[in-house]
Amino acid sequence: MMINKLKYILLGAIVLTMVSCKEDYIERTPTDAISAADALANEGNMQLVLNGIHRGLFSQSQTIFPGGDSDRSGNHYWIPLGDNLSGGLIHSANANNLRWRTEMQWNSHTVQTSLTNELLWYHRYNIILHANLLINGINEGNLTETSKLNSILGQAYTYRAYAYLSLIQHYAKGYLIGNPSTDPGVPLLFSSESPFTSQPRSTVEEIYVQIGDDLEEAIKAFEKGTPRPSGGPEVKSQLNIDVAYGLKARWALSKGDWQTAADGAAAARQNYPLMNESEWKEGFNTNDLSEVIWGSNVIQTETVFFRSYFYLASNTFNGAQIRNNPKIADRRLIDAIPDTDYRKDVFIIDAPNTNSSASNNQGGLHPDTGLPKDPNYATDLDAYNTRRAEINAEHGITNSFNQHPYMHFKLKNKSPGSTDPDDIIYMRASEMYLIEAEAKAMMNDITGAQNALKPLGEERDSAYDVTVYNTQESLMDHIKFQRGVELWGEGFGYTDKIRWDEGIDHGADGGSGASAVLYQGAYQIEKPSLNDDWIFKIPQAEINANPNITPSDQN
């Protein structure tokens, strides 16, 4: 039944404020919603529905369905959550805007009444509902088949696969660590009109089969469809065949179908050259970057201000979550990056600890001596102030922003120190190289894995030599390291740890830099195969509303 919220989405009008489809593909101002009766009347109206899904990826949830909450803005929240939960995006101080600290302490997704559990569930089912509207309308309607119609159909199938993959990876046990043929998954929903009843929870395997089927249908439709046009960052908000292949690679990797994963990744990345050093250091704030395959183009009229990805994850967005709680990276990861690798430059190891409220108690100045508490600057206030000023100048911030050792400037809004909106990147070519490498390593294809890693490694590190990784074990260790560095802050930590069956231990091997007092129970988390807390709780509101899901179905 997907709770009562879904019942109202298509009654009377599509409640999403659609973005109109003009000659430049996506106009930059919202237009009036269209009636549900007219939504399937022609390709233009179907594109409006599709554009509504695009916008729904980053809008505040109260604009998506009745009962939504302004504290969550779609993928602005869900993307960085993957690294917040898995301990990669580390908090340096005690701040809890939008319950971001509660998330990292594992006190949100483990509670069945939490806002996160509820809104992620309904956000993804909202995508499925509107994808169903288009899929059913095209397949069951009488419109003449055209390349444009096939493009819309391909995007709808891809969206449905994307949403189900997100749901099954969060609300069910990981495919590789469970028993997918019997483990409970999530409900399948094929309806596009009220009542939105569903079957009980399908198995994990059944959901995975549906995802695979949808991606095959998407690829078939895209092959007959209108190619995605060239243009600015707005065009990459539209899905295309490369996005479908990229999702197929993710789906196959998560289920251990290594050859399919390698093939899908290779197909997805073909038209997206790896970024060079200057592009990599720009801040990951625009779809214009050469290797971006898919991302949301967040326009000025659709800004979410203090609900944005960069507010939660960057160190340049002008908000309290950032100024009072600079985010740092795991020092064990950063210390392992060779000095010849330019990615190390965006992690500031020697940033002075300026925050008197820093959780490591090494921030600010001693009240008695006026000297820094930071042991790196304990006797040299001038060096402390000079380094702070250098970092401010280089990255566009001021002394109103605290600093902390190992803080990052990988994610940096285009106008540092502002609250301006920026794009959200979902898929890049680098990820596809890493998927292919991992898949081939798992097949013990040493040469194939090395060849997949070589272009990425040599672009990032001037001294890179892939031949030293010449066993399956050494390759997998290196691939994990490369994913940790290359994809840091882009949300893959949670699903990576589930796939690899790895827990969280902030204290091991010299420590991550996280505070045990701040992180509490999340300072150490047992691996997913031994700890079902990795699985998100089914929202209690769904159990209350859906007769096909009972309390006994709770994770």
C-alpha positions as CSV (number, residue, x, y, z in Angstrom):
1,M,0.0,0.0,0.0
2,M,3.1,2.2,0.4
3,I,1.3,4.2,3.1
4,N,-1.4,6.8,2.4
5,K,1.1,9.3,1.1
6,L,1.3,7.5,-2.2
7,K,-2.4,7.5,-2.6
8,Y,-2.5,11.2,-3.3
9,I,0.4,11.5,-5.8
10,L,-1.6,11.0,-9.0
11,L,-5.1,12.0,-7.9
12,G,-6.2,15.1,-9.7
13,A,-2.7,16.2,-10.6
14,I,0.9,15.2,-10.6
15,V,1.9,16.9,-7.4
16,L,5.5,17.3,-8.5
17,T,6.1,20.7,-10.0
18,M,7.2,19.7,-13.4
19,V,10.0,21.2,-15.4
20,S,8.9,21.9,-19.0
21,C,10.6,20.3,-22.0
22,K,11.6,22.9,-24.5
23,E,14.0,22.9,-27.4
24,D,17.0,23.1,-25.0
25,Y,15.6,19.9,-23.4
26,I,15.1,21.2,-19.9
27,E,13.9,24.7,-19.3
28,R,15.3,26.4,-16.2
29,T,12.0,27.5,-14.6
30,P,9.2,25.3,-13.2
31,T,5.9,25.2,-14.9
32,D,2.4,24.3,-13.8
33,A,1.7,20.6,-13.0
34,I,-0.3,18.6,-15.4
35,S,-3.4,16.6,-14.7
36,A,-3.1,12.9,-14.2
37,A,-5.6,12.3,-17.0
38,D,-3.4,14.2,-19.4
39,A,-0.1,12.8,-18.3
40,L,-0.1,10.1,-20.9
41,A,-1.7,11.9,-23.7
42,N,1.4,12.6,-25.7
43,E,5.2,12.5,-25.6
44,G,5.4,16.1,-24.3
45,N,3.3,15.4,-21.3
46,M,5.2,12.2,-20.6
47,Q,8.4,14.2,-20.7
48,L,6.9,16.5,-18.0
49,V,6.2,13.5,-15.8
50,L,9.8,12.3,-16.4
51,N,11.2,15.7,-15.6
52,G,9.2,15.6,-12.4
53,I,11.1,12.5,-11.4
54,H,14.3,14.2,-12.3
55,R,13.4,17.1,-10.0
56,G,12.2,14.7,-7.3
57,L,15.7,13.4,-6.9
58,F,16.8,16.6,-5.1
59,S,13.6,18.3,-3.9
60,Q,12.6,18.7,-0.3
61,S,10.4,15.8,0.4
62,Q,7.3,17.8,1.4
63,T,7.2,18.9,-2.2
64,I,7.1,15.2,-3.4
65,F,4.2,13.9,-1.3
66,P,1.9,15.0,1.5
67,G,3.5,14.4,4.9
68,G,7.1,14.8,3.6
69,D,9.6,16.7,5.8
70,S,11.7,19.7,4.9
71,D,14.7,18.2,6.7
72,R,15.3,15.8,3.8
73,S,16.0,16.8,0.2
74,G,16.2,13.6,-1.6
75,N,19.7,12.6,-2.9
76,H,21.2,15.7,-1.2
77,Y,20.8,13.6,1.9
78,W,20.8,10.0,0.6
79,I,24.1,10.2,-1.3
80,P,26.4,11.5,1.5
81,L,24.5,9.3,4.0
82,G,26.4,6.3,2.5
83,D,29.7,7.6,3.6
84,N,28.4,9.1,6.9
85,L,27.0,5.7,8.0
86,S,30.1,3.8,7.0
87,G,32.6,6.0,8.9
88,G,34.4,7.5,5.9
89,L,33.0,11.0,6.3
90,I,34.1,11.7,9.8
91,H,32.7,14.3,12.2
92,S,35.2,16.4,14.1
93,A,32.8,18.0,16.6
94,N,29.4,17.6,18.2
95,A,26.9,19.1,15.7
96,N,23.6,17.5,14.8
97,N,21.9,19.7,12.1
98,L,19.4,17.6,10.2
99,R,20.2,14.7,12.6
100,W,23.5,14.2,10.7
101,R,25.3,13.2,14.0
102,T,22.4,10.8,14.9
103,E,22.9,9.1,11.5
104,M,26.6,8.6,12.0
105,Q,26.0,7.2,15.5
106,W,23.7,4.6,14.0
107,N,20.7,5.9,16.0
108,S,18.5,6.6,13.0
109,H,18.3,3.8,10.4
110,T,18.1,1.3,13.3
111,V,14.9,2.9,14.6
112,Q,11.7,2.0,12.7
113,T,10.0,5.3,13.4
114,S,12.9,7.4,12.2
115,L,12.5,10.1,9.5
116,T,15.3,8.6,7.5
117,N,13.8,5.1,7.3
118,E,10.4,6.5,6.3
119,L,11.5,9.1,3.8
120,L,14.0,7.0,2.0
121,W,11.3,4.3,1.6
122,Y,8.7,6.7,0.2
123,H,11.2,8.7,-1.9
124,R,12.2,5.5,-3.8
125,Y,8.6,4.2,-4.1
126,N,7.6,7.6,-5.4
127,I,10.1,7.1,-8.2
128,I,8.7,3.6,-8.8
129,L,5.1,4.9,-8.9
130,H,5.9,7.5,-11.6
131,A,8.0,5.1,-13.5
132,N,5.1,2.7,-13.5
133,L,2.8,5.4,-14.8
134,L,5.1,5.9,-17.8
135,I,5.9,2.2,-18.4
136,N,2.2,1.1,-18.2
137,G,1.0,4.0,-20.2
138,I,3.4,3.4,-23.0
139,N,3.2,-0.4,-23.1
140,E,-0.6,-0.4,-22.7
141,G,-1.5,2.7,-24.7
142,N,-2.0,3.4,-28.4
143,L,0.7,6.0,-29.0
144,T,2.7,5.6,-32.2
145,E,6.2,4.3,-31.4
146,T,8.9,6.9,-32.0
147,S,12.5,7.3,-31.0
148,K,11.5,9.9,-28.5
149,L,8.9,7.6,-26.9
150,N,11.5,4.9,-26.6
151,S,13.9,7.3,-24.9
152,I,11.2,8.1,-22.3
153,L,10.4,4.4,-21.9
154,G,14.1,3.6,-21.4
155,Q,14.4,6.3,-18.7
156,A,11.3,5.0,-16.9
157,Y,12.7,1.4,-16.8
158,T,16.1,2.7,-15.6
159,Y,14.5,4.8,-12.9
160,R,12.5,1.8,-11.6
161,A,15.6,-0.4,-11.6
162,Y,17.5,2.4,-9.8
163,A,14.8,2.8,-7.1
164,Y,14.5,-1.0,-6.5
165,L,18.3,-1.4,-6.2
166,S,18.4,1.4,-3.7
167,L,15.6,-0.2,-1.7
168,I,16.9,-3.7,-1.7
169,Q,20.4,-2.6,-0.7
170,H,19.1,-0.7,2.3
171,Y,16.1,-2.6,3.5
172,A,17.3,-6.2,3.0
173,K,20.3,-8.3,3.7
174,G,23.1,-8.0,1.3
175,Y,22.9,-10.4,-1.6
176,L,26.4,-11.8,-1.2
177,I,26.2,-12.3,2.6
178,G,22.6,-13.7,2.8
179,N,20.4,-16.3,1.3
180,P,18.7,-14.2,-1.5
181,S,16.2,-16.9,-2.6
182,T,14.6,-16.8,0.8
183,D,15.7,-13.6,2.5
184,P,12.8,-11.0,2.6
185,G,13.3,-8.1,0.3
186,V,10.8,-5.3,-0.4
187,P,7.3,-5.2,-1.9
188,L,7.0,-5.1,-5.7
189,L,4.7,-2.4,-6.9
190,F,3.5,-2.3,-10.6
191,S,0.4,-0.2,-10.1
192,S,0.2,3.4,-11.5
193,E,-3.2,4.3,-10.1
194,S,-5.1,4.0,-6.8
195,P,-5.3,1.8,-4.8
196,F,-1.6,1.3,-4.6
197,T,-1.6,-2.1,-3.1
198,S,1.4,-4.3,-3.3
199,Q,2.3,-7.9,-2.7
200,P,4.0,-8.8,0.6
201,R,7.8,-8.5,0.7
202,S,9.2,-10.3,-2.2
203,T,12.5,-12.2,-1.8
204,V,15.8,-10.5,-2.4
205,E,16.3,-12.7,-5.4
206,E,12.9,-11.7,-6.9
207,I,13.7,-8.1,-6.6
208,Y,17.1,-8.6,-8.2
209,V,15.5,-10.5,-11.1
210,Q,13.1,-7.5,-11.6
211,I,16.0,-5.1,-11.6
212,G,17.8,-7.1,-14.2
213,D,14.7,-7.4,-16.3
214,D,14.0,-3.6,-16.1
215,L,17.6,-2.8,-17.1
216,E,17.4,-5.1,-20.1
217,E,14.1,-3.4,-21.2
218,A,15.7,-0.1,-20.7
219,I,18.7,-0.9,-22.9
220,K,16.4,-2.2,-25.6
221,A,14.4,1.0,-25.5
222,F,17.4,3.2,-25.5
223,E,18.9,1.4,-28.5
224,K,15.8,2.5,-30.4
225,G,15.5,5.9,-28.7
226,T,16.7,9.4,-29.3
227,P,20.3,9.9,-28.0
228,R,20.8,12.2,-25.1
229,P,21.7,15.6,-26.6
230,S,25.0,17.3,-26.0
231,G,24.9,20.5,-24.0
232,G,25.4,21.9,-20.5
233,P,25.0,20.3,-17.1
234,E,21.3,20.1,-17.5
235,V,21.4,17.3,-20.1
236,K,23.1,14.8,-17.8
237,S,20.0,14.9,-15.5
238,Q,18.4,12.9,-18.3
239,L,19.1,9.2,-18.2
240,N,20.5,7.4,-21.2
241,I,21.8,4.0,-22.2
242,D,25.2,4.6,-20.5
243,V,23.3,5.2,-17.2
244,A,21.5,1.9,-17.7
245,Y,24.7,0.1,-18.3
246,G,26.3,1.7,-15.3
247,L,23.4,0.6,-13.1
248,K,23.6,-2.9,-14.6
249,A,27.3,-2.9,-13.6
250,R,26.4,-1.9,-10.0
251,W,23.6,-4.4,-9.8
252,A,25.8,-7.3,-11.1
253,L,28.7,-6.4,-8.8
254,S,26.5,-6.4,-5.7
255,K,25.2,-9.9,-6.6
256,G,28.6,-11.4,-7.6
257,D,27.8,-11.6,-11.3
258,W,31.3,-10.6,-12.1
259,Q,31.4,-10.9,-15.9
260,T,28.1,-8.9,-16.3
261,A,29.5,-6.3,-14.0
262,A,32.7,-5.9,-16.0
263,D,30.9,-5.8,-19.3
264,G,28.4,-3.2,-18.1
265,A,31.1,-1.0,-16.6
266,A,33.1,-1.0,-19.8
267,A,30.1,-0.1,-21.9
268,A,29.0,2.7,-19.5
269,R,32.2,4.7,-19.5
270,Q,33.1,4.8,-23.2
271,N,32.0,8.4,-23.9
272,Y,33.3,9.9,-20.6
273,P,37.0,10.7,-20.5
274,L,38.7,10.6,-17.1
275,M,39.1,14.0,-15.5
276,N,42.5,15.6,-15.3
277,E,44.1,17.1,-12.2
278,S,42.5,20.5,-12.5
279,E,39.0,19.0,-13.1
280,W,39.4,16.6,-10.2
281,K,40.2,19.5,-7.9
282,E,37.3,21.7,-9.0
283,G,35.0,20.4,-6.2
284,F,32.8,17.8,-7.8
285,N,30.0,20.4,-8.1
286,T,28.9,20.2,-11.7
287,N,27.7,17.7,-14.3
288,D,30.0,19.5,-16.7
289,L,33.0,17.5,-15.6
290,S,34.1,15.2,-18.4
291,E,33.6,11.9,-16.7
292,V,30.1,12.5,-15.2
293,I,27.7,10.0,-16.7
294,W,24.6,11.1,-14.6
295,G,23.8,13.7,-12.1
296,S,21.1,16.1,-11.0
297,N,21.4,19.6,-12.3
298,V,20.2,21.7,-9.3
299,I,19.2,25.1,-10.6
300,Q,19.0,28.4,-8.7
301,T,15.2,28.4,-8.5
302,E,15.3,24.9,-7.0
303,T,18.0,25.5,-4.3
304,V,17.4,23.7,-1.0
305,F,19.8,25.9,0.9
306,F,20.7,24.2,4.3
307,R,19.4,20.9,3.1
308,S,22.0,20.4,0.4
309,Y,24.6,17.7,-0.2
310,F,27.4,20.3,0.2
311,Y,25.9,21.5,3.5
312,L,26.2,18.0,4.9
313,A,29.5,16.9,3.3
314,S,31.7,19.8,2.1
315,N,33.9,22.2,4.2
316,T,33.1,25.3,2.2
317,F,29.3,25.6,2.4
318,N,28.3,28.6,4.6
319,G,26.3,26.8,7.3
320,A,26.7,25.8,10.9
321,Q,27.0,22.1,10.1
322,I,30.2,23.0,8.3
323,R,31.6,25.9,10.2
324,N,31.2,24.2,13.6
325,N,32.0,20.6,12.5
326,P,34.5,20.4,9.7
327,K,34.4,16.9,8.1
328,I,37.6,15.0,8.0
329,A,38.8,11.8,6.2
330,D,40.1,8.7,7.8
331,R,43.8,9.4,8.4
332,R,44.7,5.8,7.8
333,L,43.4,6.2,4.2
334,I,45.0,9.6,3.6
335,D,48.4,8.6,5.0
336,A,48.4,5.7,2.5
337,I,48.1,8.0,-0.5
338,P,51.5,8.4,-2.3
339,D,52.8,12.0,-2.5
340,T,52.9,11.5,-6.2
341,D,49.1,11.1,-6.3
342,Y,47.4,14.6,-6.7
343,R,44.2,13.4,-4.9
344,K,46.2,13.7,-1.7
345,D,46.3,17.5,-2.1
346,V,42.6,17.9,-1.3
347,F,43.0,16.3,2.1
348,I,44.7,18.9,4.4
349,I,46.8,16.8,6.8
350,D,48.4,19.8,8.4
351,A,45.3,22.0,8.8
352,P,45.4,23.6,12.3
353,N,42.7,22.6,14.7
354,T,41.0,25.9,15.4
355,N,37.8,24.6,16.9
356,S,37.7,24.9,20.7
357,S,34.8,22.4,20.7
358,A,36.7,19.8,18.6
359,S,36.0,16.3,19.9
360,N,39.7,15.4,20.2
361,N,40.2,18.2,22.7
362,Q,43.1,19.6,20.7
363,G,41.3,22.6,19.2
364,G,41.6,26.3,19.8
365,L,44.1,28.1,22.1
366,H,45.1,27.4,25.7
367,P,43.4,30.0,27.9
368,D,46.4,30.3,30.1
369,T,49.2,30.5,27.5
370,G,47.4,31.6,24.3
371,L,49.2,28.9,22.4
372,P,47.5,26.4,20.2
373,K,46.3,23.1,21.7
374,D,47.0,21.4,18.4
375,P,50.3,19.5,19.0
376,N,51.4,20.3,15.4
377,Y,51.5,24.0,16.3
378,A,51.9,23.8,20.1
379,T,54.8,26.3,20.3
380,D,54.2,28.4,17.2
381,L,51.1,30.6,17.2
382,D,52.4,32.5,14.1
383,A,52.7,29.2,12.1
384,Y,49.2,28.2,13.3
385,N,47.6,31.5,12.1
386,T,49.7,31.6,8.9
387,R,48.6,28.1,7.8
388,R,45.0,28.9,8.6
389,A,45.1,32.0,6.5
390,E,46.7,30.0,3.6
391,I,44.0,27.4,3.7
392,N,41.3,30.1,3.8
393,A,42.7,31.9,0.8
394,E,43.2,28.7,-1.3
395,H,39.7,27.4,-0.7
396,G,37.6,30.5,-0.4
397,I,36.6,30.4,3.3
398,T,37.2,32.7,6.2
399,N,38.0,32.5,9.9
400,S,34.3,31.9,10.6
401,F,35.0,28.3,9.3
402,N,36.9,26.1,11.7
403,Q,39.7,23.9,10.5
404,H,40.9,20.5,11.6
405,P,43.7,18.1,10.6
406,Y,42.7,15.8,7.7
407,M,39.8,18.1,6.7
408,H,38.9,17.7,3.0
409,F,38.3,20.0,0.1
410,K,37.3,17.3,-2.4
411,L,33.7,18.4,-2.3
412,K,33.6,22.1,-2.7
413,N,30.7,24.2,-3.7
414,K,31.3,26.3,-6.8
415,S,31.0,29.5,-4.8
416,P,32.8,28.7,-1.5
417,G,31.4,30.5,1.5
418,S,27.9,30.8,-0.1
419,T,24.7,28.8,0.0
420,D,24.3,28.6,-3.7
421,P,23.0,25.3,-5.2
422,D,25.3,22.8,-7.0
423,D,24.8,19.7,-9.0
424,I,24.7,16.2,-7.4
425,I,26.9,13.7,-9.2
426,Y,25.6,10.1,-9.2
427,M,27.8,8.2,-11.7
428,R,31.3,8.8,-13.0
429,A,33.6,6.9,-15.4
430,S,36.1,6.4,-12.5
431,E,33.6,4.2,-10.7
432,M,33.2,2.1,-13.9
433,Y,36.9,1.5,-14.2
434,L,36.9,0.4,-10.5
435,I,33.9,-1.9,-11.0
436,E,35.5,-3.6,-14.0
437,A,38.8,-4.0,-12.0
438,E,37.0,-5.5,-9.0
439,A,34.9,-7.9,-11.1
440,K,38.0,-9.1,-13.0
441,A,40.0,-9.5,-9.8
442,M,37.1,-11.6,-8.4
443,M,37.3,-13.8,-11.5
444,N,41.1,-14.0,-10.8
445,D,41.8,-12.3,-14.2
446,I,44.9,-10.6,-12.9
447,T,45.8,-9.0,-16.3
448,G,42.3,-7.8,-16.9
449,A,42.0,-6.2,-13.5
450,Q,45.4,-4.5,-14.0
451,N,44.4,-3.2,-17.4
452,A,41.2,-1.8,-15.9
453,L,43.0,0.0,-13.1
454,K,45.9,1.3,-15.2
455,P,44.2,4.3,-16.9
456,L,42.7,5.6,-13.7
457,G,45.9,5.0,-11.6
458,E,48.2,6.6,-14.2
459,E,46.0,9.6,-14.5
460,R,45.9,10.2,-10.7
461,D,49.5,9.2,-9.7
462,S,52.5,10.1,-11.7
463,A,54.5,7.1,-10.3
464,Y,51.7,4.6,-10.6
465,D,52.8,1.0,-11.3
466,V,49.9,-1.4,-11.5
467,T,52.2,-4.5,-12.0
468,V,53.1,-4.6,-8.3
469,Y,49.5,-5.8,-7.7
470,N,49.9,-9.2,-9.2
471,T,47.8,-11.5,-7.0
472,Q,44.0,-11.6,-6.4
473,E,44.5,-10.6,-2.7
474,S,46.8,-7.6,-3.5
475,L,44.6,-6.5,-6.3
476,M,41.5,-6.5,-4.1
477,D,43.3,-4.7,-1.3
478,H,44.4,-2.1,-3.8
479,I,41.0,-1.8,-5.5
480,K,39.4,-1.1,-2.0
481,F,42.0,1.6,-1.4
482,Q,41.4,3.1,-4.8
483,R,37.6,3.2,-4.3
484,G,38.2,4.7,-0.9
485,V,40.3,7.6,-2.3
486,E,38.6,8.1,-5.7
487,L,35.0,7.9,-4.6
488,W,35.4,9.4,-1.1
489,G,32.4,11.4,-0.1
490,E,30.3,10.2,-3.1
491,G,28.2,7.8,-1.0
492,F,29.6,4.3,-1.8
493,G,31.0,3.4,1.6
494,Y,27.8,1.7,2.9
495,T,27.2,-0.6,0.0
496,D,30.9,-1.3,-0.4
497,K,31.2,-2.6,3.2
498,I,28.1,-4.7,2.8
499,R,29.5,-6.3,-0.5
500,W,32.9,-6.9,1.1
501,D,31.4,-7.9,4.5
502,E,33.5,-5.5,6.4
503,G,32.7,-3.8,9.7
504,I,33.7,-0.4,11.1
505,D,36.6,0.0,13.5
506,H,37.7,3.6,14.1
507,G,40.3,2.5,16.6
508,A,42.2,-0.1,14.6
509,D,45.7,0.4,13.0
510,G,46.4,3.7,14.7
511,G,42.9,5.0,14.5
512,S,40.8,6.9,12.0
513,G,40.8,10.2,13.8
514,A,37.2,9.8,15.0
515,S,36.3,10.4,18.6
516,A,35.1,7.3,20.5
517,V,33.1,9.6,22.8
518,L,31.4,11.3,19.9
519,Y,30.8,8.2,17.8
520,Q,29.5,6.1,20.8
521,G,28.3,2.7,19.6
522,A,29.2,3.4,16.0
523,Y,32.9,3.6,16.9
524,Q,33.1,-0.1,16.2
525,I,30.4,-2.0,14.2
526,E,30.6,-5.8,13.5
527,K,30.6,-6.8,9.9
528,P,27.2,-7.1,8.1
529,S,27.0,-10.9,8.0
530,L,27.1,-10.9,11.8
531,N,25.1,-7.7,12.5
532,D,21.6,-7.1,11.1
533,D,21.8,-3.4,12.2
534,W,23.3,-2.8,8.8
535,I,19.7,-3.4,7.4
536,F,17.4,-0.4,7.5
537,K,14.2,-0.8,9.5
538,I,10.9,-1.0,7.5
539,P,9.1,2.2,8.4
540,Q,6.6,1.6,11.2
541,A,4.1,3.8,9.3
542,E,4.3,1.3,6.4
543,I,3.6,-1.6,8.7
544,N,0.6,0.3,10.1
545,A,-0.8,1.1,6.7
546,N,0.0,-2.0,4.6
547,P,-2.1,-5.1,5.3
548,N,0.5,-7.2,3.5
549,I,3.3,-6.3,5.9
550,T,3.0,-7.1,9.6
551,P,5.2,-6.5,12.6
552,S,6.7,-10.0,12.0
553,D,8.1,-8.7,8.7
554,Q,10.3,-6.1,10.5
555,N,14.0,-6.4,9.9
